[in-house]
Amino acid sequence: MRPGWRILPADFDDPRLQALLALHLDGMRRYSPACAVHALDLSGLKAPGVTLYTLWQDDSLLGMGALRLHDGGVAEIKSMRTHPDHLGQGVARTLLEHLIDQARHQGCHRLSLETGSGPAFEAALNLYGARGFIRGGAFGDYTASDFNQFYHLDLQPA
């Protein structure tokens, strides 16, 4: 992590976080068919078993990412978003490493995610692929479609 960056649990009352979440949800709705939008809103991110982390530099919110725990030692990445002013600076990579560490710390043996297809999702797919996530089948309550994709990372003990 870069000097001066810090990862904190989300403060859901912070208007900067609310604005980034609104941007994220708008993007998911814009680039996904209505039947394939699985992004969590504020209430979903506050649900038991979900922890949203935020990455900050001074008073600037750089990005966010959530971990949702499933039964059977599986965790899921949700709500990964870099603030548009901070793209290309390693924000998503830093959050991804934190989520992987948190999943391991929770005793999970696998970390999974659901994402979409098309140009709007290419940067995320490249990030996950570079970190070793492998495309695989649907998990949890998801149903496979022509649009969504599922990726998994087997977690070895640290």
DSSP file (Angstrom, degrees, kcal/mol; ACC not computed):
  #  RESIDUE AA STRUCTURE BP1 BP2  ACC     N-H-->O    O-->H-N    N-H-->O    O-->H-N    TCO  KAPPA ALPHA  PHI   PSI    X-CA   Y-CA   Z-CA
    1    1 A M              0   0    0      0, 0.0     3,-0.1     0, 0.0    90,-0.0   0.000 360.0 360.0 360.0 141.8    0.0    0.0    0.0
    2    2 A R    >   -     0   0    0      1,-0.1     3,-2.0    88,-0.1     2,-0.0  -0.322 360.0 -90.7 -67.8 149.1    1.3    3.5   -0.8
    3    3 A P  T 3  S+     0   0    0      0, 0.0    -1,-0.1     0, 0.0     3,-0.1  -0.357 114.4  24.7 -57.7 137.8    2.5    5.8    2.0
    4    4 A G  T 3  S+     0   0    0      1,-0.3    54,-0.7    -3,-0.1     2,-0.3   0.262  94.9 116.7  89.5 -12.4   -0.4    7.9    3.3
    5    5 A W  E <   -A   57   0A   0     -3,-2.0    -1,-0.3    52,-0.2     2,-0.3  -0.658  40.8-177.9 -86.7 146.1   -3.1    5.4    2.2
    6    6 A R  E     -A   56   0A   0     50,-2.1    50,-2.8    -2,-0.3     2,-0.5  -0.997  20.2-141.9-144.8 143.0   -5.3    3.8    4.8
    7    7 A I  E     +A   55   0A   0     -2,-0.3    48,-0.2    48,-0.2    46,-0.0  -0.898  27.7 173.5-105.8 129.4   -8.1    1.3    4.7
    8    8 A L  E     -A   54   0A   0     46,-2.6    46,-3.1    -2,-0.5     3,-0.1  -0.943  38.7 -97.3-132.1 151.3  -11.0    1.8    7.0
    9    9 A P  E     -A   53   0A   0      0, 0.0    44,-0.2     0, 0.0    42,-0.0  -0.400  61.7 -86.9 -60.5 149.6  -14.4    0.1    7.6
   10   10 A A        -     0   0    0     42,-2.7     2,-0.7     1,-0.1    42,-0.1  -0.281  26.4-149.7 -64.7 141.1  -17.1    2.1    5.8
   11   11 A D    >   -     0   0    0      1,-0.1     3,-2.1    -3,-0.1     6,-0.2  -0.923  12.1-164.3-104.7  99.6  -18.8    5.0    7.5
   12   12 A F  T 3  S+     0   0    0     -2,-0.7    -1,-0.1     1,-0.3    -2,-0.0   0.633  83.9  60.9 -66.6 -13.4  -22.2    4.8    5.8
   13   13 A D  T 3  S+     0   0    0      4,-0.0    -1,-0.3    -3,-0.0    -3,-0.0   0.544  77.5 108.3 -87.1  -7.4  -23.1    8.3    6.9
   14   14 A D    <>  -     0   0    0     -3,-2.1     4,-2.2     1,-0.2     3,-0.5  -0.580  63.7-148.7 -74.7 121.8  -20.2    9.8    5.0
   15   15 A P  H  > S+     0   0    0      0, 0.0     4,-2.1     0, 0.0    -1,-0.2   0.778  96.2  60.2 -63.1 -25.8  -21.5   11.7    1.9
   16   16 A R  H  > S+     0   0    0      2,-0.2     4,-1.9     1,-0.2     5,-0.1   0.902 108.0  44.2 -67.8 -39.7  -18.4   10.9   -0.1
   17   17 A L  H  > S+     0   0    0     -3,-0.5     4,-2.7    -6,-0.2     5,-0.2   0.917 111.7  53.0 -68.4 -43.2  -19.0    7.2    0.3
   18   18 A Q  H  X S+     0   0    0     -4,-2.2     4,-2.1     1,-0.2    -2,-0.2   0.886 109.8  49.3 -59.3 -38.7  -22.7    7.7   -0.5
   19   19 A A  H  X S+     0   0    0     -4,-2.1     4,-2.2     2,-0.2    -1,-0.2   0.900 111.4  48.2 -68.2 -40.8  -21.7    9.5   -3.7
   20   20 A L  H  X S+     0   0    0     -4,-1.9     4,-2.4     2,-0.2    -2,-0.2   0.898 111.7  50.2 -67.3 -39.1  -19.3    6.8   -4.7
   21   21 A L  H  X S+     0   0    0     -4,-2.7     4,-2.8     2,-0.2     5,-0.2   0.911 109.7  50.6 -64.1 -41.8  -21.9    4.1   -4.1
   22   22 A A  H  X S+     0   0    0     -4,-2.1     4,-2.4    -5,-0.2    -2,-0.2   0.904 110.7  49.7 -61.9 -41.2  -24.4    6.0   -6.2
   23   23 A L  H  X S+     0   0    0     -4,-2.2     4,-2.3     2,-0.2    -2,-0.2   0.915 111.6  49.4 -61.5 -43.8  -21.9    6.2   -9.0
   24   24 A H  H  X S+     0   0    0     -4,-2.4     4,-2.4     2,-0.2    -2,-0.2   0.942 112.4  46.0 -61.3 -49.7  -21.2    2.5   -8.7
   25   25 A L  H  X S+     0   0    0     -4,-2.8     4,-2.2     1,-0.2    -1,-0.2   0.891 111.5  52.5 -63.6 -39.5  -24.9    1.6   -8.8
   26   26 A D  H  X S+     0   0    0     -4,-2.4     4,-2.2    -5,-0.2    -1,-0.2   0.917 110.3  48.5 -61.1 -43.8  -25.5    3.9  -11.7
   27   27 A G  H  X S+     0   0    0     -4,-2.3     4,-2.3     2,-0.2    -2,-0.2   0.902 109.9  50.9 -63.9 -41.6  -22.7    2.3  -13.7
   28   28 A M  H  X S+     0   0    0     -4,-2.4     4,-0.7     1,-0.2    -1,-0.2   0.903 113.5  45.4 -64.0 -39.6  -23.9   -1.2  -12.9
   29   29 A R  H  < S+     0   0    0     -4,-2.2    -1,-0.2    -5,-0.2    -2,-0.2   0.852 113.8  50.0 -70.8 -33.7  -27.4   -0.3  -14.1
   30   30 A R  H  < S+     0   0    0     -4,-2.2    -2,-0.2     1,-0.2    -1,-0.2   0.874 119.9  33.6 -72.1 -37.8  -26.0    1.5  -17.2
   31   31 A Y  H  < S+     0   0    0     -4,-2.3    86,-0.2    -5,-0.2    -1,-0.2   0.340 112.1  65.3-105.0   6.5  -23.8   -1.3  -18.4
   32   32 A S  S  < S-     0   0    0     -4,-0.7     5,-0.1    -3,-0.2     2,-0.0  -0.961  85.6-106.0-129.0 144.9  -25.8   -4.4  -17.3
   33   33 A P    >   -     0   0    0      0, 0.0     3,-2.4     0, 0.0     4,-0.2  -0.395  40.0-112.4 -61.0 148.2  -29.2   -5.8  -18.4
   34   34 A A  G >  S+     0   0    0      1,-0.3     3,-1.0     2,-0.2    -4,-0.0   0.841 117.7  54.7 -53.9 -36.6  -31.8   -5.1  -15.7
   35   35 A C  G 3  S+     0   0    0      1,-0.2    -1,-0.3     3,-0.0     0, 0.0   0.568 108.1  51.1 -75.3  -6.7  -32.0   -8.8  -14.9
   36   36 A A  G <  S+     0   0    0     -3,-2.4     2,-0.9    -7,-0.1    -1,-0.2   0.179  74.1 114.8-118.1  16.4  -28.3   -9.0  -14.3
   37   37 A V    <   +     0   0    0     -3,-1.0    -8,-0.1    -4,-0.2   -12,-0.0  -0.797  26.1 159.7 -90.7 110.1  -27.7   -6.2  -11.8
   38   38 A H        +     0   0    0     -2,-0.9    -1,-0.1     2,-0.1     2,-0.1   0.179  23.8 135.0-114.2  14.3  -26.5   -7.8   -8.6
   39   39 A A        -     0   0    0    -14,-0.1     2,-0.3     1,-0.1     5,-0.1  -0.374  55.8-120.3 -66.5 141.9  -24.8   -4.8   -7.0
   40   40 A L        -     0   0    0      4,-0.1    -1,-0.1    -2,-0.1     2,-0.1  -0.662  21.7-148.5 -84.7 136.2  -25.6   -4.2   -3.4
   41   41 A D     >  -     0   0    0     -2,-0.3     4,-2.3   -16,-0.0     5,-0.2  -0.235  44.0 -78.1 -86.4-173.4  -27.3   -0.9   -2.4
   42   42 A L  H  > S+     0   0    0      1,-0.2     4,-1.0     2,-0.2     5,-0.1   0.894 133.0  48.7 -56.7 -44.0  -26.7    0.8    1.0
   43   43 A S  H  4 S+     0   0    0      1,-0.2     4,-0.4     2,-0.2     3,-0.3   0.885 110.7  51.6 -66.4 -36.7  -29.0   -1.6    2.9
   44   44 A G  H >4 S+     0   0    0      1,-0.2     3,-0.9     2,-0.2    -1,-0.2   0.868 107.8  51.7 -65.9 -36.3  -27.3   -4.6    1.2
   45   45 A L  H 3< S+     0   0    0     -4,-2.3     7,-0.2     1,-0.2    -1,-0.2   0.693 108.5  52.4 -73.9 -18.0  -23.9   -3.4    2.3
   46   46 A K  T 3< S+     0   0    0     -4,-1.0    -1,-0.2    -3,-0.3    -2,-0.2   0.477  86.6 116.4 -91.2  -4.2  -25.1   -3.0    5.9
   47   47 A A  S X  S-     0   0    0     -3,-0.9     3,-1.7    -4,-0.4    -3,-0.1  -0.220  80.2 -87.8 -66.5 153.1  -26.5   -6.6    6.0
   48   48 A P  T 3  S+     0   0    0      0, 0.0    -1,-0.1     0, 0.0     3,-0.1  -0.326 115.7  28.7 -57.4 141.5  -25.0   -9.1    8.4
   49   49 A G  T 3  S+     0   0    0      1,-0.2    20,-2.7    -3,-0.1     2,-0.4   0.424  99.9 103.1  86.3  -1.3  -22.0  -10.9    6.9
   50   50 A V  E <   - B   0  68A   0     -3,-1.7     2,-0.4    18,-0.2    -1,-0.2  -0.957  45.4-176.7-116.8 132.0  -21.1   -8.0    4.6
   51   51 A T  E     - B   0  67A   0     16,-2.3    16,-2.4    -2,-0.4     2,-0.5  -0.989  10.0-157.3-127.9 123.3  -18.2   -5.7    5.4
   52   52 A L  E     - B   0  66A   0     -2,-0.4   -42,-2.7    14,-0.2     2,-0.3  -0.866   9.4-163.0-101.0 129.7  -17.4   -2.7    3.2
   53   53 A Y  E     -AB   9  65A   0     12,-3.0    12,-2.0    -2,-0.5     2,-0.4  -0.847   1.3-156.5-110.7 148.0  -13.9   -1.2    3.3
   54   54 A T  E     -AB   8  64A   0    -46,-3.1   -46,-2.6    -2,-0.3     2,-0.5  -0.948   7.7-143.6-124.2 145.8  -12.8    2.2    2.0
   55   55 A L  E     -AB   7  63A   0      8,-2.4     7,-3.1    -2,-0.4     8,-1.2  -0.940  26.0-176.9-111.8 128.5   -9.4    3.4    0.9
   56   56 A W  E     -AB   6  61A   0    -50,-2.8   -50,-2.1    -2,-0.5     2,-0.4  -0.880  27.2-166.1-126.4 151.3   -8.4    6.9    1.8
   57   57 A Q  E >  S-AB   5  60A   0      3,-2.1     3,-2.6    -2,-0.3     2,-0.2  -0.942  78.0 -49.1-131.3 115.3   -5.6    9.4    1.3
   58   58 A D  T 3  S-     0   0    0    -54,-0.7   -52,-0.1    -2,-0.4   -54,-0.0  -0.438 123.8 -23.6  54.4-122.8   -6.0   12.3    3.6
   59   59 A D  T 3  S+     0   0    0     -2,-0.2     2,-0.5    -3,-0.1    -1,-0.3   0.263 115.1 106.1 -99.4  11.8   -9.6   13.3    3.2
   60   60 A S  E <   -B   57   0A   0     -3,-2.6    -3,-2.1   -44,-0.0     2,-0.7  -0.816  65.0-140.3 -97.9 125.5  -10.0   11.8   -0.3
   61   61 A L  E     +B   56   0A   0     -2,-0.5    -5,-0.2    -5,-0.2     3,-0.1  -0.742  21.5 180.0 -80.0 116.9  -12.0    8.6   -0.8
   62   62 A L  E     -     0   0A   0     -7,-3.1    21,-3.0    -2,-0.7     2,-0.3   0.808  54.5 -44.8 -89.9 -33.9  -10.0    6.6   -3.4
   63   63 A G  E     -BC  55  82A   0     -8,-1.2    -8,-2.4    19,-0.3     2,-0.3  -0.986  46.7-129.1-179.5-179.7  -12.2    3.6   -3.6
   64   64 A M  E     +BC  54  81A   0     17,-2.4    17,-2.3    -2,-0.3     2,-0.3  -0.972  14.7 177.1-148.7 159.1  -14.3    0.9   -1.9
   65   65 A G  E     -B   53   0A   0    -12,-2.0   -12,-3.0    -2,-0.3     2,-0.3  -0.921  13.7-149.5-164.5 142.9  -14.7   -2.9   -1.8
   66   66 A A  E     -BC  52  78A   0     12,-3.4    12,-2.2    -2,-0.3     2,-0.5  -0.822   5.0-149.2-119.8 155.8  -16.8   -5.3    0.2
   67   67 A L  E     -BC  51  77A   0    -16,-2.4   -16,-2.3    -2,-0.3     2,-0.5  -0.992  12.2-168.0-121.5 125.2  -16.5   -8.8    1.4
   68   68 A R  E     -BC  50  76A   0      8,-2.8     8,-2.7    -2,-0.5     2,-0.3  -0.966  15.7-139.1-115.5 126.4  -19.7  -10.9    1.8
   69   69 A L  E     - C   0  75A   0    -20,-2.7     2,-0.3    -2,-0.5     6,-0.2  -0.660  19.7-172.8 -86.8 136.5  -19.4  -14.2    3.7
   70   70 A H  E >>  - C   0  74A   0      4,-3.2     4,-0.6    -2,-0.3     3,-0.5  -0.739  34.0 -86.3-115.6 167.8  -21.2  -17.3    2.4
   71   71 A D  T 34 S+     0   0    0     -2,-0.3     3,-0.5     1,-0.2    -1,-0.1  -0.291 104.7  40.2 -66.4 159.5  -21.6  -20.7    4.0
   72   72 A G  T 34 S-     0   0    0      1,-0.2    -1,-0.2    36,-0.0    37,-0.2   0.712 130.1 -64.0  77.1  21.7  -19.0  -23.3    3.5
   73   73 A G  T <4 S+     0   0    0     -3,-0.5    36,-2.4     1,-0.3    37,-1.6   0.770  96.9 133.8  76.1  25.0  -15.9  -21.1    3.8
   74   74 A V  E  <  -Cd  70 110A   0     -4,-0.6    -4,-3.2    -3,-0.5     2,-0.3  -0.907  33.0-171.0-111.0 136.5  -16.6  -19.0    0.7
   75   75 A A  E     -Cd  69 111A   0     35,-2.3    37,-2.9    -2,-0.4     2,-0.4  -0.897  10.0-147.2-119.9 155.6  -16.4  -15.2    0.6
   76   76 A E  E     -Cd  68 112A   0     -8,-2.7    -8,-2.8    -2,-0.3     2,-0.4  -0.964  11.1-130.6-126.4 138.8  -17.5  -13.0   -2.2
   77   77 A I  E     +C   67   0A   0     35,-2.4    37,-0.5    -2,-0.4     2,-0.3  -0.745  35.4 173.7 -84.2 131.9  -16.2   -9.7   -3.5
   78   78 A K  E     +C   66   0A   0    -12,-2.2   -12,-3.4    -2,-0.4   -39,-0.1  -0.952  49.3  12.5-134.8 154.8  -18.8   -7.0   -3.9
   79   79 A S  E     +     0   0A   0     -2,-0.3     2,-0.5   -14,-0.2    -1,-0.1   0.785  65.5 174.2  55.0  39.7  -19.0   -3.3   -4.7
   80   80 A M  E     +     0   0A   0    -15,-0.2     2,-0.3   -14,-0.1   -15,-0.2  -0.680  13.4 154.1 -75.8 123.6  -15.4   -2.8   -6.0
   81   81 A R  E     -C   64   0A   0    -17,-2.3   -17,-2.4    -2,-0.5     2,-0.4  -0.945  33.7-152.2-155.7 130.9  -15.1    0.7   -7.3
   82   82 A T  E     -C   63   0A   0     -2,-0.3   -19,-0.3   -19,-0.2     5,-0.1  -0.858  35.8-109.0 -97.4 136.6  -12.3    3.2   -7.7
   83   83 A H    >   -     0   0    0    -21,-3.0     3,-2.6    -2,-0.4     4,-0.1  -0.437  29.6-121.4 -60.9 137.1  -13.2    6.8   -7.6
   84   84 A P  G >  S+     0   0    0      0, 0.0     3,-0.9     0, 0.0    -1,-0.1   0.775 110.8  61.1 -55.6 -28.2  -12.9    8.2  -11.2
   85   85 A D  G 3  S+     0   0    0      1,-0.2    -2,-0.1   -23,-0.0   -23,-0.1   0.585 108.4  44.2 -73.5  -8.1  -10.3   10.8  -10.0
   86   86 A H  G X  S+     0   0    0     -3,-2.6     3,-1.1   -24,-0.2     5,-0.5   0.129  77.0 139.5-126.6  20.2   -8.0    8.0   -8.9
   87   87 A L  T <   +     0   0    0     -3,-0.9    -4,-0.0     1,-0.2   -25,-0.0  -0.342  68.7  23.1 -64.0 146.0   -8.1    5.5  -11.7
   88   88 A G  T 3  S+     0   0    0      1,-0.1    -1,-0.2    -2,-0.0    -2,-0.0   0.626  92.9 103.1  76.4  14.3   -4.8    3.8  -12.7
   89   89 A Q  S <  S-     0   0    0     -3,-1.1    -2,-0.1     0, 0.0    -1,-0.1   0.336  99.9 -97.8-109.7   5.2   -3.1    4.4   -9.3
   90   90 A G  S  > S+     0   0    0     -4,-0.1     4,-2.3   -89,-0.0     5,-0.2   0.611  81.9 132.1  89.7  12.6   -3.4    0.9   -7.9
   91   91 A V  H  > S+     0   0    0     -5,-0.5     4,-2.5     2,-0.2     5,-0.2   0.958  74.6  43.4 -62.4 -52.6   -6.5    1.6   -5.8
   92   92 A A  H  > S+     0   0    0      1,-0.2     4,-2.9     2,-0.2    -1,-0.2   0.901 113.7  51.7 -63.1 -41.1   -8.4   -1.5   -6.9
   93   93 A R  H  > S+     0   0    0      2,-0.2     4,-2.3     1,-0.2    -1,-0.2   0.913 110.6  48.9 -61.4 -42.4   -5.3   -3.7   -6.6
   94   94 A T  H  X S+     0   0    0     -4,-2.3     4,-1.9     2,-0.2    -2,-0.2   0.925 113.8  45.4 -63.7 -45.3   -4.8   -2.4   -3.0
   95   95 A L  H  X S+     0   0    0     -4,-2.5     4,-2.6     2,-0.2    -2,-0.2   0.903 111.0  53.8 -64.7 -40.7   -8.4   -3.1   -2.1
   96   96 A L  H  X S+     0   0    0     -4,-2.9     4,-2.5     1,-0.2    -2,-0.2   0.927 108.2  49.2 -60.9 -45.0   -8.3   -6.5   -3.7
   97   97 A E  H  X S+     0   0    0     -4,-2.3     4,-2.4     1,-0.2    -1,-0.2   0.895 111.1  50.8 -61.6 -38.9   -5.3   -7.5   -1.7
   98   98 A H  H  X S+     0   0    0     -4,-1.9     4,-2.6     2,-0.2    -2,-0.2   0.920 110.2  48.9 -64.0 -43.3   -7.0   -6.3    1.5
   99   99 A L  H  X S+     0   0    0     -4,-2.6     4,-2.5     2,-0.2    -2,-0.2   0.896 110.6  50.9 -65.0 -39.5  -10.1   -8.3    0.7
  100  100 A I  H  X S+     0   0    0     -4,-2.5     4,-2.3     2,-0.2    -1,-0.2   0.939 111.8  47.6 -61.4 -46.6   -8.1  -11.4    0.0
  101  101 A D  H  X S+     0   0    0     -4,-2.4     4,-2.6     1,-0.2    -2,-0.2   0.904 112.1  49.7 -61.1 -42.0   -6.3  -11.0    3.3
  102  102 A Q  H  X S+     0   0    0     -4,-2.6     4,-1.8     2,-0.2    -1,-0.2   0.898 109.1  51.6 -65.5 -40.4   -9.6  -10.5    5.1
  103  103 A A  H  <>S+     0   0    0     -4,-2.5     5,-2.4     2,-0.2     4,-0.2   0.925 111.8  47.0 -62.4 -44.0  -11.1  -13.6    3.5
  104  104 A R  H ><5S+     0   0    0     -4,-2.3     3,-2.1     1,-0.2    -2,-0.2   0.935 109.8  53.5 -60.4 -46.0   -8.1  -15.6    4.7
  105  105 A H  H 3<5S+     0   0    0     -4,-2.6    -1,-0.2     1,-0.3    -2,-0.2   0.823 105.5  54.6 -59.6 -32.1   -8.4  -14.1    8.1
  106  106 A Q  T 3<5S-     0   0    0     -4,-1.8    -1,-0.3    -5,-0.1    -2,-0.2   0.476 122.1-109.1 -80.1  -2.4  -12.0  -15.2    8.3
  107  107 A G  T < 5 +     0   0    0     -3,-2.1    -3,-0.2    -4,-0.2     2,-0.1   0.655  63.5 157.2  85.1  16.5  -11.0  -18.8    7.5
  108  108 A C      < -     0   0    0     -5,-2.4    -1,-0.2    -6,-0.2   -34,-0.2  -0.473  32.2-164.2 -76.1 145.9  -12.3  -18.8    4.0
  109  109 A H  S    S+     0   0    0    -36,-2.4    46,-2.6     1,-0.2     2,-0.3   0.536  74.8  35.3-103.5 -11.6  -10.9  -21.3    1.5
  110  110 A R  E     -dE  74 154A   0    -37,-1.6   -35,-2.3    44,-0.2     2,-0.5  -0.999  59.1-159.4-145.4 142.5  -12.3  -19.7   -1.6
  111  111 A L  E     +dE  75 153A   0     42,-2.5    42,-2.4    -2,-0.3     2,-0.3  -0.989  23.7 178.3-119.7 126.0  -13.0  -16.1   -2.8
  112  112 A S  E     -dE  76 152A   0    -37,-2.9   -35,-2.4    -2,-0.5     2,-0.3  -0.786   9.8-173.2-125.8 165.0  -15.5  -15.7   -5.6
  113  113 A L  E     - E   0 151A   0     38,-1.9    38,-2.2    -2,-0.3     2,-0.4  -0.990  16.9-142.4-155.5 155.7  -17.1  -12.9   -7.5
  114  114 A E  E     + E   0 150A   0    -37,-0.5     2,-0.3    -2,-0.3    36,-0.2  -0.972  31.7 159.8-117.3 135.3  -19.8  -12.2  -10.1
  115  115 A T  E     - E   0 149A   0     34,-2.5    34,-3.0    -2,-0.4     2,-0.1  -0.883  30.8-106.3-145.5 177.4  -19.2   -9.6  -12.8
  116  116 A G        -     0   0    0     -2,-0.3     2,-0.3    32,-0.2    32,-0.1  -0.192  26.1-111.6 -98.7-170.0  -20.5   -8.6  -16.2
  117  117 A S        +     0   0    0    -86,-0.2     3,-0.2    -2,-0.1    -1,-0.1  -0.834  63.2  51.8-121.0 158.4  -19.3   -8.8  -19.8
  118  118 A G  S >  S-     0   0    0     -2,-0.3     3,-1.9     1,-0.2     4,-0.5  -0.337  97.5 -50.1 106.4 174.5  -18.2   -6.1  -22.2
  119  119 A P  G >  S+     0   0    0      0, 0.0     3,-1.1     0, 0.0     4,-0.5   0.793 125.0  63.4 -56.9 -34.2  -15.9   -3.1  -22.3
  120  120 A A  G 3  S+     0   0    0      1,-0.2     4,-0.2    -3,-0.2    -2,-0.1   0.708 109.2  42.0 -65.5 -17.7  -17.1   -1.6  -19.0
  121  121 A F  G <> S+     0   0    0     -3,-1.9     4,-2.5     1,-0.1    -1,-0.2   0.436  85.8  96.1-107.7  -2.0  -15.9   -4.7  -17.2
  122  122 A E  H <> S+     0   0    0     -3,-1.1     4,-2.6    -4,-0.5     5,-0.2   0.887  82.1  51.6 -61.5 -43.1  -12.5   -5.3  -18.9
  123  123 A A  H  > S+     0   0    0     -4,-0.5     4,-2.1     1,-0.2    -1,-0.2   0.920 112.8  46.4 -61.6 -42.4  -10.3   -3.4  -16.4
  124  124 A A  H  > S+     0   0    0      2,-0.2     4,-2.7     1,-0.2     5,-0.2   0.923 111.7  50.8 -65.1 -43.8  -11.8   -5.5  -13.5
  125  125 A L  H  X S+     0   0    0     -4,-2.5     4,-2.5     1,-0.2    -2,-0.2   0.895 110.1  50.2 -61.7 -39.7  -11.5   -8.7  -15.4
  126  126 A N  H  X S+     0   0    0     -4,-2.6     4,-2.4     2,-0.2    -1,-0.2   0.907 110.6  50.0 -64.0 -41.7   -7.8   -7.9  -16.1
  127  127 A L  H  X S+     0   0    0     -4,-2.1     4,-1.2    -5,-0.2    -2,-0.2   0.946 113.4  44.5 -61.4 -49.4   -7.2   -7.2  -12.5
  128  128 A Y  H  <>S+     0   0    0     -4,-2.7     5,-2.4     1,-0.2     4,-0.4   0.906 113.9  50.1 -65.2 -41.3   -8.8  -10.4  -11.3
  129  129 A G  H ><5S+     0   0    0     -4,-2.5     3,-1.3    -5,-0.2    -1,-0.2   0.905 107.9  53.0 -62.9 -41.6   -7.0  -12.5  -13.9
  130  130 A A  H 3<5S+     0   0    0     -4,-2.4    -1,-0.2     1,-0.3    -2,-0.2   0.777 107.7  52.8 -64.8 -25.9   -3.7  -11.0  -13.0
  131  131 A R  T 3<5S-     0   0    0     -4,-1.2    -1,-0.3    -3,-0.3    -2,-0.2   0.471 126.1 -98.8 -90.1  -2.7   -4.3  -11.9   -9.4
  132  132 A G  T < 5 +     0   0    0     -3,-1.3    22,-0.2    -4,-0.4    -3,-0.2   0.523  67.1 153.3 102.0   5.9   -5.0  -15.6  -10.3
  133  133 A F      < -     0   0    0     -5,-2.4     2,-0.4    -6,-0.2    -1,-0.3  -0.478  31.2-149.3 -67.4 140.3   -8.8  -15.7  -10.3
  134  134 A I  E     -F  152   0A   0     18,-3.0    18,-2.3    -2,-0.1     2,-0.1  -0.922  17.2-112.8-115.8 135.6  -10.1  -18.4  -12.6
  135  135 A R  E     +F  151   0A   0     -2,-0.4    16,-0.3    16,-0.2     2,-0.2  -0.447  55.4 143.2 -66.3 137.2  -13.4  -18.3  -14.5
  136  136 A G  E     -F  150   0A   0     14,-2.8    14,-0.5    -2,-0.1    -1,-0.0  -0.749  42.7 -46.7-154.3-160.8  -15.8  -20.9  -13.2
  137  137 A G        -     0   0    0     -2,-0.2    -1,-0.1     1,-0.2    12,-0.0  -0.217  62.6 -80.2 -83.2 170.2  -19.4  -21.7  -12.5
  138  138 A A        -     0   0    0     12,-0.1     2,-0.3     3,-0.0    -1,-0.2  -0.235  48.0-168.0 -62.8 156.3  -22.1  -19.8  -10.7
  139  139 A F    >   +     0   0    0      4,-0.0     3,-2.1   -26,-0.0    -1,-0.0  -0.893  46.5   5.0-141.0 169.2  -22.1  -19.9   -6.9
  140  140 A G  T 3  S-     0   0    0     -2,-0.3    -2,-0.0     1,-0.3   -70,-0.0  -0.268 127.4 -25.1  56.6-133.7  -24.4  -18.9   -4.0
  141  141 A D  T 3  S+     0   0    0      2,-0.1    -1,-0.3     0, 0.0     2,-0.1   0.319 105.9 119.9 -94.3   6.7  -27.8  -17.7   -5.3
  142  142 A Y    <   -     0   0    0     -3,-2.1     2,-0.4     1,-0.0    -4,-0.0  -0.385  49.0-153.5 -75.1 150.8  -26.5  -16.6   -8.7
  143  143 A T        -     0   0    0     -2,-0.1     5,-0.1    -5,-0.1    -2,-0.1  -0.989  24.2-115.6-120.5 133.4  -27.7  -18.1  -12.0
  144  144 A A        +     0   0    0     -2,-0.4     2,-0.3     3,-0.1     5,-0.1  -0.352  40.1 169.3 -67.2 146.1  -25.5  -18.1  -15.0
  145  145 A S        -     0   0    0      3,-0.4    -1,-0.0  -109,-0.0  -109,-0.0  -0.852  51.7 -94.0-142.3 178.7  -26.5  -16.0  -18.0
  146  146 A D  S    S+     0   0    0     -2,-0.3    -2,-0.0     1,-0.2    -1,-0.0   0.717 122.3  44.8 -69.1 -19.0  -25.0  -14.8  -21.3
  147  147 A F  S    S+     0   0    0    -31,-0.0    -1,-0.2   -30,-0.0     2,-0.1   0.890  99.3  69.1 -93.3 -46.0  -24.0  -11.6  -19.5
  148  148 A N        -     0   0    0    -32,-0.1    -3,-0.4    -5,-0.1     2,-0.3  -0.384  57.2-163.9 -85.5 158.0  -22.5  -12.5  -16.2
  149  149 A Q  E     -E  115   0A   0    -34,-3.0   -34,-2.5    -2,-0.1     2,-0.4  -0.943   7.6-145.8-133.6 153.3  -19.3  -14.2  -15.4
  150  150 A F  E     -EF 114 136A   0    -14,-0.5   -14,-2.8    -2,-0.3     2,-0.3  -0.975  13.1-172.9-126.4 135.8  -18.0  -15.9  -12.3
  151  151 A Y  E     -EF 113 135A   0    -38,-2.2   -38,-1.9    -2,-0.4     2,-0.3  -0.954   2.6-166.6-130.2 148.4  -14.4  -16.0  -11.0
  152  152 A H  E     -EF 112 134A   0    -18,-2.3   -18,-3.0    -2,-0.3     2,-0.4  -0.974   9.6-163.7-137.9 146.3  -12.9  -17.9   -8.2
  153  153 A L  E     -E  111   0A   0    -42,-2.4   -42,-2.5    -2,-0.3     2,-0.4  -0.986  19.5-138.2-130.3 120.8   -9.6  -17.8   -6.2
  154  154 A D  E     -E  110   0A   0     -2,-0.4     2,-0.6   -22,-0.2   -44,-0.2  -0.662  23.3-140.0 -75.7 129.4   -8.5  -20.7   -4.0
  155  155 A L        -     0   0    0    -46,-2.6     3,-0.1    -2,-0.4    -1,-0.0  -0.822  13.5-162.1 -98.4 119.1   -7.1  -19.3   -0.9
  156  156 A Q        -     0   0    0     -2,-0.6   -52,-0.0     1,-0.1   -46,-0.0  -0.703  39.7 -87.9 -90.7 149.5   -4.0  -20.9    0.6
  157  157 A P              0   0    0      0, 0.0    -1,-0.1     0, 0.0   -52,-0.0  -0.289 360.0 360.0 -56.4 142.0   -3.1  -20.3    4.2
  158  158 A A              0   0    0    -57,-0.1   -53,-0.0    -3,-0.1    -2,-0.0   0.488 360.0 360.0 -71.5 360.0   -0.9  -17.2    4.5
